[in-house]
């Protein structure tokens, strides 16, 4: 179970990352935005990278869930609907702010991208 403090840190980081980008946001900025000390952030996350990864994982989960929702529909339209939903969710993420897509794109550099790719492949293969 995630702590309330952890969730507040993630919400604060997400606001700052959307506005300034992850590269220009420091752990100190996140702590100030959360109303807590820097040390408290490190009690919940090992680094800023782990905050970015947590946000990225959340975004990927939203994309896969949206794709799964339409995957159960008419088989002949399944692939088309899955891909349309994927694009719709990515556009919705992009509309959240100038740097919102960074949460999805940065995941490509992380080792866990295989989980997302595997989930997408399973949906597309039926």
N, C-alpha and C positions, 0 to 999 in steps of 0.2 A: 504494500500500500504506500502510495506516495504521500509525503508530508505536505501540509499546507504551506510551509516555508519553501519547500522545493518548488511547488507550483507557482508561488508568488515570484520566485526568482526567474522561473521560465517565462512567466507573463511579462515581467520587466525586461528581460533580455529580448524577448520577441519584439516588444515595442521599440526598444533602442536599435535592434538589428534592422527592423523595417525602415526606420528613419535614417540611420547613419551607416548601416552595414556592419557586419560582424568584425571586419578588419579594423574599423575605426572605433569600436566599442571596447572598453576595458572592463575587467572584473570590477574595478572601482566604480565605474559608471553604473553597472548592473546593481551593485550593492546600494548605491545612492538612490537609484530608481525604485529599489525594493524597500528602502527604509531600514536597511540592516547593515551590519559591518561586513567588511571584505572577508574577514575570517569566517564569518557565518556562511558566506557563499561557499567557501572551501570545505565546510563541513558537509555540504550537500553534493558538491561537484569537485572533481579533482582539478579541473582546469576550465578555461573558457571553451576549449575544444569539446569538452564533454557536455557543456551546455548547448553548443551548436549541434552536436550529434543528437542529443535528446530532442531538440526542436525538429531536426531533420527527420528523425525516426517518426515523430508524430505526424509530420506532413506526409511521409510515405505511407503511413498507415491509413490516412484519410484517402489517398489516391487509390490504394488497393481496395479499401472498403467500398468506395464509390463504384469501382469496376466490378466488384463481386455482386453488388446490388442488381446490376443489369445483366449479369452473366446467366441468370436463371431464366431469362425470357426466351422467346422464340429462337430455337437453334439456328435457323437460317439467317437470322439477323444478329445473332449473338456477337460475332467478332466486330461487326460494324458498331453496335451499341457500346461494347466494351471500349473500343478505341475512341468513340465520340465522348464517352463519359470521362475517359482519361484526359482528353484534351480540355473538356469543360472544367474539370477540377484544376488543371494546371493554369488555365486562364483565370479562374477564381482566385487561386493563390497569387498570381501576378498582380491582380487588382488590389491586393491587400497592402501594397506599398512598393516603393522603388526597389527594395532589397529582399522582398518576400520570397522570390524564387531562389535566392541563395540557399535557403533551407533545404530545398530539394536538390539543387545542383551540387551543393557541397558534399552531399552524401556519396556522390560518385567517387570521391577521393577517400572515403572511409571503407574499412574492411567489411562492414555489414551490408554493403550494397547488394551482395548476393542474395540476401533474404528478400529484398524488394524485387529484384530481377526474377528470382525463382517464383515468387507469388504471381507476378505478372505473366510469366511463361505458362504456369499452370492454368491460369484463366484463359489465355489465348489458345492453348492447345485443347482446351475443353476437357 
